[in-house]
Amino acid sequence: IFGHIVFCFSFLWFTGCTSDKKEPEFLFRTALLVNEDHTWFKAFAYFGEILEERSDGRIKVEIYPSEQLAKEIEAIRLIQADVIDMTTTGSTLTNWFEVATFCELPFLMQDSTDMNRYINGPIGKLMEEEMIEKSGLRALGHFERGARHLTSNRPIRHPDDLKGLIIRVPNVPSFVTAWSALGAKPTPMAFSEVFTSLQQGTIQAQENPFAMINNAGFAEVQKYVNLTGHVISWVYPVVGEKQFQRLPSDLQEIFLLAGKDMQDYEHRLFLENEKSVQEELKTKGMKFIKVDKKAFEEKCSNAIYESLSPEMQKIYRQLKQE
Ligand code: CS2
């Protein structure tokens, strides 16, 4: 048996050395919060494929799902420290610059028409500029998301039903403001900790789009999807600006174009998934609950507005008027 092992090793060594596969010149390590089944993971895998091909093997993308490599906030810091290179993020960036709040502010946008208007308008432009300047990240496009809904183990139809409910929220200031105003007890927590915390009962509820609820297997630990639809949002696939600037200009061009192609690819997968995801959640035993959306909006809108700086309040008013 020993001889066999030695043979295998020398075989591996031999094939390894004679393989003419080039070592990549540029390696981009990507930390994702979702697992391999989510459209963001699939989109980054596609991005890696087309980049490797179009750069003739000079660029390689490595993806680490399920926050294995880093949780969202850590991922941002590690990219800034030039330890890793890419991730997905959005309103969490409010911790670096305030205007990021508008890509995921509760009860701001109504639908994807509003969303696209923001992304492509002055506010989207400002966001991308601030992102480079204040957080050292470059947006490669955007991923549209479905509306966020509240999941729980008791039905929630009205804000009055929320009393004392411990709900996990991402590390996003406006989410804490909104859920506190609604009467719940919001607890900021990294995404990868949510499943176990729900299972162990340290939190009782969480909120996310259908795709994410399904992807993370929350049906196993949550009975109800309360159709709050309180947030319409998007996230950005991002790369560290330093890391991007290290690429020669021909590769920069390839990189940015591949980013746009990744966005289109993800969008197709997103639309496809949206068609079946609600049925999937029902099959897994989740019950869908209609809620008094107006009551939710009315109870927290003022608190959200008041929590913004005067400058952001001005933008908020403009966006609402458009
Ligand atoms: C996710 C995040 O953690 C979560 O629940 O849905 O993508 C969240 O929206 C963000 O933290 C955005 O930056």
Residues whose N, C-alpha, C, O or C-beta is under 5 A from the ligand:
A	BS01	CS2	T89 G90 S91 T92 L93 P170 F191 E207 N208
